[in-house]
Structure formats: structure tokens, C-alpha cells
Amino acid sequence: MTEVSLRSLQKLYGKTAALKAISLDVTHGEFVSLLGPSGCGKSTTLKCIAGFEDITDGRICFDNKDISRKLPEDRDIGMVFQSYALFPHMTVTQNLAFGLEMRRVPKADIARRVASAMEMVQLTPYADRYPKALSGGQQQRVALARALVIEPAILLLDEPLANLDAKLRDEMRGFIRDLQKRVGITTIYVTHDQNEAMTMSDRVVVMFDGEIAQAAAPEDVYNRPASERVARFVGNANILDLPVAGADAQGTTVTLPGGTPLHIAPCAAPARAGAPDRLRVMARPEQITLTGPGLGQLPGRIEKRYFSGGHVEYTVATECGALFVTGPTTQHVSEGDTVGLSFDPARLWPLPDPAPERAQ
């Protein structure tokens, strides 16, 4: 297994900075997802690691060896693309053997490794089929097997599930993650799909505008976002702007409309400047409980109600603005009903002050 280190990695296209001196360590056998909107730099980062893009400045190291100027074929990587990039005129066996043949691996070893790779991705019965005779999920497994059969040090995946339907994407998420765990290969995965990043990764790297906004375990990115922008990008986030009633080493007390106090634990995010008189607090939809009218800590009225299979989604009008809340399907609340909202202070997350605007 191999460790990947990015050191002040910069990529310019003319005067436009696609990557702004980012640094990141991916440990041995770790599954890391680069997550962000289009144009944030995640695919550029992957292409730089693969050697498909020249870097402008900084270093890329594999096991502390600088490979920044090496050609792609000399980097010992396996790559899986969104388009699969299978050879249409070759069978599954021939597609898998191609990379080994280019490396002049002995024929007996090729046969053994191809057979092992096909078994690994459960495609042995399809060995003699051409890509056009395979389903999308089967083609994706061929692409994975072709990347792994060369026994690379690092596996890179660039939005490999984007072309699959929703049910097949769910199946392939589990398949790829289970396979990665069995093989134990260091993996960097690019996606704009939050569910993919959250369910598959050991660590999620959220990127905006060529910079890393947060790199943390999925649970931390979701429950303890480093900024309001991360909070709003990853899942649904209710942001409450509340007056501060007091603060000490044990946390901050804020006040809801109507005067109900809430005590918020100390923020693990960067320290806030000075002693602000207001605090922005994040509450996820599932962290707010709907109660009966006159109960709870904040009154509201149901504006919208959507049945979503395993739960119900509500938009609730309150003095704090429209809040998004999820509840069980057994709860009978209709649009127009008056309700109360209850907050668990232990699950609320105080957000740091926004970063100042940079001069252009």
C-alpha cells in the first residue's frame, strides 16, 4: 500500500488558478473522496495525481518520493473513468489482459491474474463477451478489474458511477467499497454526489474554488462542518442566526424568538473574533423534532409536506425563517397545521465567523 502526499499543489490555466496551493495526505489503504461542485478543482487534482495534467507548482509524493514530473505510465496507478473507456473490439478477457501485455508480463501470469481479477469482480461467466453485450454495471466492473489487474499502488476513480441509474449506483457503491477493503489499496475517488462520498469514504475532502474547505471523516463533515458553506453544501442545513445571551468556557447561551434559551457547547471550529452578539447555529432537519402546538421551544406552521418513502419532509414557517424538518411516516401532521419545534442543544453546531472576502 502507498501513501499519497500533495504539497502546496498549484495548477494554473493561464491566469486562472484551478488549484490554489492545496496540501493533503492520503494514508496507506485509505479511501478518500474529493467532493465539491463543478469547477471546484476535484477532477483537476485527480488528473495531476495521475500525471494527465502538469502541475504549476508544488509536489506530489508517493511514499515520500517526488513523482511530480513522472509520466503517467511510470506512476503505478490504476485509473477508472466515468466513460469506462473499454475497448469495444475486445472481450472482457482481452480488455483485462491488455495492460499486462503492454507491461510484457509473461503469458502464464497474465492468464492467472486475469482469471483472478474476473473472479474478484464476479464476471467469470462473461469472460468472452464484448462490452456492448454487458450491462452498465458489468461494464463498470470490467473497468475496475482492468485497473486492479495491473496491481497498482494507487487506485484513482473519476466519477465512475455518474452514468448509472439510481438503483445500480447504490449497488455499485457497496461493491466498490467492499472490493477496496478486500484489496486494501489506497484509493482517491472524485464525485459531486454527496451520498457516494458519505457512504463510501474513510475521509471526505470538500473543495470549493480550487481550495480544500474541510478534510474529515464523513460524520464530522456532516455534523461538524468547518464553515457555513460546507454546511449548506453537504446535506440540508438550517442556519439559525440567534442573539447571544452569554458565553463562558462551557459554551454559549443563545436565545430563540420568544425568549427560550439554548446552551450551545464550545465550537471546535476556529475561534470567533471578539465577543459577537449573535451566533449562527446549524441544525440538520433530522435534529429537530415536531411537537404539538404550544409545545417545544419554537412555534411554527407547516407550509409544505412531502412523503419521501422512509420519512416525511416538512417546510415549517417560524420566526427564524423557513426550517426544514424530517419526521416519521407515523406522525400525522398536515399542511397548515400549527406545530412546535424542539431542539437538542447537544446536536446543534455553532458556525465560525465567515472568512473575510479576498481582494480580487
C-alpha positions in Angstrom: 0.0 0.0 0.0 1.1 3.5 -0.8 0.7 6.9 0.8 -0.1 9.9 -1.3 1.0 13.4 -0.3 0.2 16.7 -2.0 2.3 19.6 -1.0 1.2 23.2 -1.9 -0.1 21.8 -5.2 -0.9 24.6 -7.7 -2.4 24.4 -11.2 -2.9 27.5 -13.4 -4.6 27.7 -16.7 -3.3 31.0 -18.0 -4.1 33.4 -15.1 -6.9 31.2 -13.7 -6.0 29.2 -10.6 -7.7 25.8 -10.8 -5.8 24.6 -7.7 -4.6 27.1 -5.1 -1.6 25.5 -3.3 -3.6 22.7 -1.7 -2.0 20.2 0.7 -3.4 16.7 1.5 -2.1 13.4 2.9 -3.9 10.1 2.0 -2.6 7.3 4.2 -1.9 3.7 3.3 -5.1 1.9 2.3 -7.4 4.9 2.9 -10.4 5.6 0.8 -10.7 9.4 0.3 -13.3 11.2 -1.7 -12.9 14.6 -3.3 -16.3 16.2 -3.1 -17.4 19.6 -4.5 -19.4 21.4 -7.1 -18.4 21.5 -10.8 -15.3 23.6 -11.3 -14.0 23.3 -7.7 -10.8 21.5 -8.7 -11.5 17.9 -7.7 -11.0 16.4 -11.1 -8.0 18.6 -11.8 -6.5 17.3 -8.6 -7.0 13.7 -9.7 -5.6 14.4 -13.1 -2.5 15.9 -11.6 -2.0 12.9 -9.3 -2.4 10.6 -12.4 0.1 12.7 -14.4 -2.5 13.7 -17.1 -2.1 17.4 -16.1 1.3 19.1 -15.5 1.4 20.9 -12.2 2.4 24.6 -12.0 3.9 24.4 -8.6 4.2 22.2 -5.5 4.9 18.5 -5.2 3.1 15.1 -5.5 4.8 12.3 -3.5 4.1 8.6 -3.3 5.6 7.2 -0.1 7.7 10.4 0.2 9.1 10.0 -3.3 8.5 13.0 -5.5 6.8 11.8 -8.7 5.6 15.2 -9.8 7.4 15.1 -13.2 6.9 11.4 -13.9 4.9 10.2 -16.9 1.5 8.6 -16.1 2.8 5.2 -17.1 5.6 5.5 -14.6 3.4 6.3 -11.6 2.0 2.8 -10.8 -1.7 3.9 -10.8 -4.9 2.3 -11.8 -7.5 4.7 -13.3 -11.3 4.2 -13.7 -13.1 6.8 -15.8 -16.7 7.9 -15.9 -16.9 6.6 -19.5 -15.4 3.2 -18.6 -13.1 3.6 -21.6 -13.3 -0.1 -22.6 -12.0 -1.3 -25.9 -15.2 -2.2 -27.8 -13.5 -4.7 -30.1 -12.0 -6.7 -27.2 -13.7 -9.3 -25.0 -13.7 -8.9 -21.2 -10.6 -11.2 -21.0 -8.8 -9.2 -23.7 -9.6 -5.9 -22.1 -8.2 -7.1 -18.8 -5.1 -8.6 -20.4 -4.2 -5.5 -22.4 -2.4 -3.6 -19.7 -0.5 -6.6 -18.6 0.6 -7.3 -22.2 1.8 -3.7 -22.6 3.9 -4.4 -19.4 5.4 -7.5 -21.0 4.1 -9.8 -18.2 4.6 -13.5 -19.1 1.5 -15.1 -20.6 1.1 -17.6 -17.8 1.0 -14.8 -15.3 -1.4 -12.8 -17.5 -3.8 -15.8 -17.6 -3.6 -16.2 -13.8 -4.1 -12.5 -12.9 -6.9 -12.0 -15.4 -8.8 -15.0 -14.1 -8.3 -13.8 -10.5 -9.5 -10.3 -11.4 -12.6 -11.6 -13.1 -13.4 -13.7 -10.1 -12.9 -10.7 -7.8 -15.5 -8.6 -9.7 -17.8 -11.6 -10.3 -17.5 -11.6 -14.1 -16.0 -15.0 -14.8 -19.1 -16.2 -16.8 -18.8 -13.1 -19.1 -15.1 -13.7 -20.0 -15.8 -14.0 -23.7 -18.4 -11.2 -24.0 -17.8 -7.8 -25.7 -18.6 -4.6 -23.8 -21.8 -4.0 -25.9 -23.2 -7.3 -24.6 -22.8 -6.2 -20.9 -24.9 -4.0 -18.7 -23.7 -0.7 -17.4 -22.9 -2.2 -14.0 -21.0 -5.1 -15.7 -19.0 -2.7 -17.8 -18.1 -0.7 -14.7 -16.9 -3.9 -13.0 -14.7 -4.6 -16.1 -13.2 -1.2 -15.8 -12.5 -1.7 -12.1 -10.9 -5.1 -12.8 -8.8 -3.7 -15.6 -7.5 -1.0 -13.2 -6.8 -3.6 -10.5 -5.3 -6.4 -12.6 -2.0 -4.5 -13.1 -1.7 -4.5 -9.3 -1.2 -0.7 -8.9 -0.1 1.1 -5.8 -2.9 3.6 -6.0 -6.5 3.5 -7.4 -8.0 6.7 -8.9 -11.7 6.9 -9.8 -13.2 9.9 -11.6 -17.0 9.9 -11.1 -17.2 6.3 -12.2 -20.9 5.9 -11.3 -22.3 9.0 -13.0 -23.7 7.2 -16.0 -25.6 4.5 -14.0 -29.2 4.7 -12.9 -30.0 5.3 -9.2 -30.5 1.6 -8.2 -27.4 0.5 -9.9 -25.4 3.3 -8.4 -26.4 2.2 -4.9 -25.4 -1.4 -5.7 -22.0 -0.3 -7.2 -21.2 1.9 -4.2 -21.3 -1.1 -1.9 -19.4 -3.2 -4.4 -16.6 -0.7 -4.9 -16.2 -0.1 -1.2 -16.2 -3.8 -0.3 -13.7 -4.5 -3.1 -11.4 -1.7 -2.0 -11.5 -3.0 1.6 -10.6 -6.6 0.4 -7.8 -5.4 -1.8 -6.6 -2.8 0.7 -5.5 -0.3 -2.0 -5.1 3.4 -1.4 -8.0 5.0 -3.2 -8.9 8.5 -4.3 -12.4 9.0 -5.6 -13.9 12.1 -7.3 -17.6 12.7 -7.1 -20.2 15.5 -6.9 -22.6 13.1 -5.3 -22.8 13.6 -1.5 -24.3 10.2 -0.8 -21.4 8.5 -2.6 -18.9 10.4 -0.6 -20.6 9.9 2.7 -21.3 6.2 2.3 -18.0 5.1 0.7 -15.2 7.1 2.3 -12.9 6.9 5.2 -12.5 10.6 4.8 -14.2 13.3 2.7 -12.3 16.3 1.2 -14.8 19.1 0.4 -13.4 21.5 -2.2 -14.5 25.0 -3.3 -12.8 27.3 -5.8 -9.6 25.3 -6.0 -9.2 25.1 -2.3 -9.8 22.5 0.4 -12.6 23.7 2.7 -12.6 20.6 5.0 -11.0 17.2 5.1 -12.5 14.9 7.7 -14.5 11.8 8.4 -18.0 11.8 6.8 -19.6 12.1 10.2 -17.6 15.2 11.1 -18.2 16.9 7.7 -21.9 16.4 8.2 -22.3 17.1 11.9 -19.4 19.5 12.5 -18.9 21.4 9.2 -15.9 23.8 9.2 -17.9 26.6 7.6 -21.4 27.6 6.7 -20.6 26.9 3.0 -19.7 23.3 3.9 -22.8 23.0 6.0 -25.1 24.1 3.2 -23.3 22.0 0.5 -23.3 18.7 2.4 -27.0 17.8 3.0 -29.7 20.1 4.1 -28.8 22.7 6.8 -31.0 25.0 8.8 -29.0 28.1 9.8 -30.3 29.9 12.8 -29.0 33.4 13.4 -29.6 33.9 17.2 -28.7 36.6 19.8 -26.1 35.6 22.3 -27.2 35.9 26.0 -23.9 34.9 27.5 -20.7 32.9 26.9 -18.1 31.1 29.1 -15.7 28.2 28.9 -18.6 25.7 28.9 -20.2 27.2 25.8 -22.6 29.9 24.5 -26.2 30.6 25.5 -28.4 31.8 22.7 -32.0 32.9 22.7 -34.8 31.7 20.5 -37.6 34.0 19.5 -39.9 34.1 22.5 -37.0 34.1 24.9 -36.3 30.4 25.2 -32.6 29.9 26.0 -30.4 27.3 24.3 -26.9 26.4 25.6 -24.5 25.5 22.8 -21.3 23.5 23.5 -18.0 25.2 22.7 -17.3 25.3 19.0 -14.4 23.1 17.7 -14.1 25.3 14.6 -11.8 28.3 14.5 -12.2 30.8 17.3 -14.7 33.6 16.8 -13.4 37.2 16.6 -14.1 39.4 19.6 -17.3 38.8 21.5 -20.1 38.8 18.9 -23.7 39.5 20.0 -25.1 36.9 17.6 -24.2 33.3 16.7 -25.1 31.3 13.6 -26.0 27.8 14.5 -26.6 24.8 12.3 -29.4 22.3 12.8 -29.9 19.4 10.4 -33.5 18.5 9.5 -33.5 15.2 11.5 -32.1 17.0 14.5 -35.4 19.0 15.0 -38.4 17.3 16.5 -42.0 18.2 15.6 -44.3 18.5 18.6 -47.8 19.6 19.2 -49.0 23.2 19.1 -47.9 25.2 22.2 -45.2 22.7 23.0 -41.5 22.7 22.1 -39.2 25.7 22.1 -40.3 27.4 18.9 -43.8 27.7 17.3 -44.3 27.1 13.6 -46.7 26.3 10.9 -46.4 23.5 8.3 -46.1 25.1 4.8 -45.2 22.0 2.8 -45.3 18.3 3.4 -43.6 15.7 1.2 -43.8 11.9 1.7 -40.3 10.5 0.9 -40.6 6.8 1.5 -39.0 6.1 4.9 -39.7 9.6 6.3 -41.7 12.8 5.7 -40.1 16.1 4.8 -41.6 19.4 6.1 -41.0 23.0 5.5 -42.0 24.9 8.6 -42.6 28.7 8.8 -41.1 30.1 12.0 -39.8 33.4 13.3 -36.4 32.1 12.5 -37.4 31.7 8.9 -38.4 28.6 6.9 -36.9 25.5 8.6 -36.6 22.0 7.0 -37.6 19.2 9.3 -37.9 15.4 8.8 -40.2 13.2 10.8 -41.5 9.6 10.9 -44.3 8.5 8.5 -46.4 7.6 11.5 -46.7 11.3 12.5 -49.9 12.8 11.3 -49.3 16.4 10.5 -50.8 18.3 7.5 -50.0 21.4 5.6 -51.4 24.4 7.5 -51.2 22.8 10.9 -49.6 24.7 13.8 -46.8 22.8 15.5 -44.0 23.2 18.0 -40.3 22.6 17.3 -37.9 21.1 19.8 -34.1 21.4 19.6 -31.5 19.2 21.2 -28.7 21.7 22.1 -26.1 18.8 22.2 -26.7 18.3 18.4 -26.6 21.9 17.3 -23.4 23.1 15.8 -22.1 26.7 16.1 -20.5 28.0 12.9 -17.4 30.1 12.8 -17.3 33.6 11.5 -17.2 33.7 7.7 -13.8 34.3 6.2 -13.3 37.8 5.0 -13.6 38.5 1.3 -10.4 38.3 -0.5 -9.2 41.2 -2.6 -9.5 40.5 -6.3 
